[in-house]
């Protein structure tokens, strides 16, 4: 039998340098995809035909290497060194220093520097977040001096300003003025019983104004002074109910009144002296009215001299609302000075 001779030509094996280039390219693509998944790189939205795959090594002169047998990359022309290219190379080198593992391995070819510049310049647009890294030290510096630290300084300034305004700014909320009208009960009407009570706030607004029916029989209505008449007692509030209503308003508040101990006595109530302001025993008011400091001046006279207003006139009797409002206005004239005096010399209960 004749022998068969087979002459098979399987082609030359690919050069080792091409295989090494493909392996480096695959590693580079893997790293880039990993960065894209982690959000460090933005995916390119260019068509694949316009984005050529780059090798870390440049082909030899006159050769057009194939990548996966699909397309060819023309050789890169030699570029002249200009100021723009030098600045671009400096930026790329800075970028390479910041992220060294993103750049491919250095090549010993003559045109490797130009390839590096083009490759890194291509990825500069895809690294917006890496550009923001140098701004992190600025954020830390801003945290050292946050603008919010100025807030407590302003609050302390306002606190110091309010501190010297005296206790008058805090007291109006807890300060009331009260005046009561009495009728005569008991033997010959010599016992004074509560028949009307009026309470106003710091601004003079009426908080409470009721006619009150005494628990005892009324002997003398004292209409000329009290303004109370028999018809006022028809629908008057019983004393026990009125007393509980009044004490709810007075408890814990500073109470201003003129000869107010008489009103407390009619209410059968004791108010702390530290929370009581009696305008009949404030020497500063008498001094302003050019009267002896130790004398007990009437509310009508003090109101006329200091407020230039007439109260308690006519035969219809007094108005407890009008008297309470006048008492509060008189106290406001000496409030700051008198409160400072009481702070230095607190009264004993």
RONUKE-544047 format. One line per 3 residues: their letters; for each residue x, y, z of C-alpha. Coordinates in steps of 0.25 Angstrom, whole numbers. Example, Ala and Ser with C-alpha at 12.3 -4.5 7.8 and 13.67 -1.06 7.14 Angstrom:
<sites>
as> 49:-18:31 | 55:-4:29
</sites>
This chain:
<sites>
xxx> 0:0:0 | 5:14:-3 | 7:23:8
xxx> -1:36:10 | 7:49:12 | -1:60:19
xxx> 4:74:18 | -4:82:28 | -1:96:31
xxx> -8:101:44 | -2:115:43 | 9:121:51
xxx> 5:123:66 | 2:137:71 | 13:145:76
xxx> 15:145:91 | 15:160:91 | 1:160:85
xxx> -4:150:95 | 2:158:106 | -5:171:101
xxx> -18:164:100 | -17:159:115 | -13:173:120
xxx> -25:179:112 | -35:168:118 | -30:172:132
xxx> -31:186:130 | -46:184:125 | -49:176:137
xxx> -44:187:146 | -52:197:139 | -65:189:139
xxx> -62:187:154 | -61:202:156 | -73:205:148
xxx> -82:195:157 | -77:202:169 | -80:216:164
xxx> -66:222:162 | -67:222:147 | -78:227:138
xxx> -82:217:127 | -79:223:113 | -91:225:105
xxx> -83:225:91 | -86:215:81 | -76:203:81
xxx> -72:206:67 | -66:220:70 | -59:215:83
xxx> -47:207:79 | -41:198:88 | -27:202:93
xxx> -15:194:95 | -5:197:106 | 6:195:95
xxx> 7:203:82 | 8:194:69 | 21:195:61
xxx> 23:204:49 | 15:199:37 | 6:189:45
xxx> -8:190:48 | -11:180:59 | -24:173:61
xxx> -33:172:73 | -41:159:74 | -41:159:59
xxx> -52:170:58 | -45:183:54 | -32:190:53
xxx> -26:202:60 | -17:211:52 | -4:215:57
xxx> -3:228:65 | 3:240:59 | 15:246:65
xxx> 11:259:73 | 19:271:75 | 21:275:89
xxx> 14:288:92 | 10:296:104 | -4:290:103
xxx> 1:276:102 | 11:278:114 | 0:283:123
xxx> -9:272:119 | 2:262:122 | 4:269:135
xxx> -11:267:138 | -10:252:134 | 2:250:142
xxx> -5:256:154 | -17:247:152 | -8:235:151
xxx> -1:239:164 | -15:240:170 | -20:226:165
xxx> -8:218:161 | -15:205:159 | -24:210:148
xxx> -13:213:138 | -7:201:130 | 7:196:131
xxx> 17:205:126 | 23:201:112 | 37:202:107
xxx> 33:206:93 | 37:220:88 | 22:225:87
xxx> 17:219:100 | 17:233:106 | 7:238:96
xxx> -2:226:98 | -2:228:113 | -6:242:111
xxx> -18:239:101 | -22:227:110 | -23:235:122
xxx> -29:247:115 | -40:238:111 | -44:234:125
xxx> -43:248:131 | -57:251:126 | -61:238:132
xxx> -56:241:146 | -65:253:152 | -65:247:166
xxx> -50:245:167 | -49:260:164 | -57:263:176
xxx> -47:256:185 | -38:268:187 | -50:276:192
xxx> -51:267:204 | -41:274:213 | -49:287:211
xxx> -61:280:217 | -53:276:229 | -49:290:230
xxx> -63:295:229 | -67:286:240 | -57:292:249
xxx> -63:305:248 | -78:303:246 | -87:315:245
xxx> -97:309:255 | -87:312:266 | -91:327:265
xxx> -105:323:269 | -102:321:284 | -93:334:284
xxx> -106:342:279 | -114:335:289 | -104:339:300
xxx> -104:353:295 | -119:354:295 | -119:348:309
xxx> -110:358:314 | -118:369:309 | -131:363:315
xxx> -124:361:328 | -122:376:330 | -136:380:326
xxx> -141:376:341 | -151:367:346 | -162:376:339
xxx> -162:367:326 | -164:354:333 | -175:360:343
xxx> -186:365:334 | -190:350:331 | -191:347:346
xxx> -196:361:351 | -210:365:354 | -217:377:361
xxx> -229:374:370 | -239:383:377 | -251:379:385
xxx> -264:386:390 | -270:383:403 | -284:384:410
xxx> -287:385:425 | -292:372:432 | -292:368:446
xxx> -297:377:458 | -300:391:452 | -293:387:440
xxx> -279:389:445 | -274:376:439 | -268:378:425
xxx> -272:367:416 | -268:365:401 | -279:369:391
xxx> -271:371:378 | -257:367:373 | -250:372:361
xxx> -237:367:356 | -229:373:344 | -216:368:337
xxx> -203:376:335 | -210:383:323 | -222:387:330
xxx> -231:376:324 | -242:371:333 | -240:356:337
xxx> -251:355:347 | -262:365:352 | -274:359:359
xxx> -284:363:370 | -283:354:382 | -294:350:392
xxx> -288:350:406 | -291:338:415 | -298:348:425
xxx> -309:357:425 | -306:371:419 | -309:382:428
xxx> -302:394:421 | -300:394:406 | -290:406:407
xxx> -295:410:393 | -288:424:394 | -274:417:394
xxx> -277:403:390 | -286:406:378 | -294:393:383
xxx> -309:393:382 | -320:383:386 | -322:379:372
xxx> -308:375:370 | -310:363:380 | -321:357:373
xxx> -312:348:363 | -299:350:371 | -289:339:372
xxx> -289:332:386 | -277:335:394 | -271:321:395
xxx> -272:319:380 | -266:333:377 | -255:331:387
xxx> -250:318:380 | -251:325:366 | -243:337:371
xxx> -232:329:378 | -230:321:366 | -226:334:359
xxx> -217:340:370 | -209:327:374 | -195:328:370
xxx> -197:342:364 | -192:356:369 | -204:364:374
xxx> -204:379:373 | -214:387:381 | -216:399:390
xxx> -218:396:405 | -219:381:399 | -219:375:413
xxx> -233:379:415 | -237:372:402 | -230:359:407
xxx> -237:360:420 | -251:361:413 | -246:349:405
xxx> -242:341:417 | -229:339:410 | -214:341:413
xxx> -205:344:401 | -190:343:402 | -183:357:405
xxx> -172:354:395 | -184:354:384 | -191:366:389
xxx> -189:380:385 | -197:390:393 | -197:404:386
xxx> -201:410:400 | -187:406:406 | -178:410:394
xxx> -169:422:398 | -165:424:384 | -179:428:380
xxx> -181:437:391 | -168:444:387 | -172:445:373
xxx> -185:452:378 | -178:461:387 | -184:455:399
xxx> -177:450:412 | -171:436:410 | -177:430:422
xxx> -191:435:420 | -202:426:415 | -208:434:403
xxx> -222:431:397 | -223:424:384 | -231:436:379
xxx> -220:446:383 | -209:438:377 | -216:436:364
xxx> -219:451:363 | -205:455:365 | -197:445:357
xxx> -207:441:347 | -215:454:346 | -228:447:346
xxx> -240:447:355 | -246:435:361 | -257:432:371
xxx> -265:444:368 | -280:446:369 | -290:439:378
xxx> -292:426:370 | -280:420:378 | -266:414:374
xxx> -264:405:363 | -255:394:367 | -250:392:352
xxx> -246:406:351 | -239:406:364 | -231:393:360
xxx> -227:399:347 | -222:412:354 | -214:404:364
xxx> -207:396:353 | -203:409:346 | -198:415:359
xxx> -189:403:361 | -183:403:347 | -178:417:350
xxx> -168:411:361 | -168:397:357 | -153:395:353
xxx> -148:403:364 | -157:396:374 | -154:382:369
xxx> -139:385:370 | -141:390:385 | -149:377:388
xxx> -138:369:382 | -128:375:391 | -137:375:403
xxx> -147:363:402 | -159:364:411 | -161:354:421
x> -175:346:421
</sites>
